[in-house]
Amino acid sequence: MQKLYETEAPAKKGFLVSVWDNKIDKIEAQSLERELLGLTSTLGLEIAGQELVHVREKQPKFGMGSGKAQELAEKAAALNADCLVFNFELSPSQQRNWEELANISAVDRQELIIKIFAERAVTREAELQVKLAQLVYSLPRLSHKYIDLSRQRGGRYGTRGAGETLLETDRRQVEQKIQKLEKELKAVQKQRQIQRKQRERQGLPVCAIVGYTNAGKSSLLNVLTGANVLVEDKLFATLDATTRRFEPEPGKAALLVDTVGFIRRLPHSLIKAFRSTLEEAALADLLIHVLDASETDIESFYQTTNSVLGELGAQNVPVVTVLNKIDKADACALENLLPRFPGSVAISAKDGKGLADLKRQIGIALGKD
């Protein structure tokens, strides 16, 4: 009988650590803990275990007491975890301290999100943006124990080999790479500006779809325009701004732009790198803010998106708020949501409910200009 061999590397096992303290209450921490599960599952990381820790007083060495840190390291070892995954940002020194204590890689929320972006990057612009964010994040962490979190061997930049390269590269070489990437990115961004000017010459109003990651933005673009943008029930399925023409009213055309989803505590290096893509929102005539009506943390997601839009200078752009996924939402919960978001439109991009009303609202909003 012929022997069968495994062709796929086994999934890495992570031990998840979340904290709550005087700055983050327990409810918010539990919400971030759920989100951490979503982030790790998006990368195909197997969950060895998880723990929510109450930190009364932060200690600079580990971000918590040494006794608790030792306890968590021992739990991770007992569960044969390959890495510790933290739901908060670790300083470079804290990351090194955790890795020396546990003898496995320590990955914080920032690195986790950047790794997801690295796997999702498809276009040249997105790849350059992610490479830049990775190097900026990695620069003060050259002694960090990098780990391949991808289930598959090989893959795009950042999914295999980046750690070994960084460990062999000194600060000067990394800084040179950053400068080179910034130049390349500027050239690509000039092309984006040319495309924007071409759109402006068409004289069509621009509607940008914005919202928290996995709210259903790409599904909405597809159903309104007949596009075929990738749709997955995963975080950050879309990184590139996709533009399509559509008619909110018969005889009235507009351009609809899908944008990258937002998330709480989005790494600053990613906001900076993706700024030209995110600026599609600031330069739009109308924002279509998509919310997941079935999500228990909808208020927090709403505030996060508004906060990022404010950073981009898009806080004064007119907005149509959309409560998507009503097919998944509880009827009573949906009834309570509508008053909390006055003027919002309840829809299901999946089965088409409410789309006619949404188009009407978009047409009215554009007609006010």
Protein Blocks (a to p, Z undefined) as FASTA:
>chain_A
ZZdddfbdcdddddddddddfkbcfklmmmmmmmmmmmmmmnopacfbdcddddfbacfk
lopafklmmmmmmmmmmnopabdcdfbdcdfklmmmmmmmnopacddfklmmmmmmmmmp
mblmlmmmmmmmmmmmmmmmmmbccddfbfbggidehiaojlmmmmmpcfklmmmmmmmm
mmmmmmmmmmmmmmmmmmmmnopacdddeddehiommmmmmmmnopacdcddbehkbfbd
cdddddfbghiacdddddddddehiafklmmmmmmmmmmmmmpmbdcddddfkbmklmmm
mmmmmmmmmmnopmmgccddddehklmpcfklmmmmmmmmghiacddfknopoklmmmmm
mmmmmmmZZ
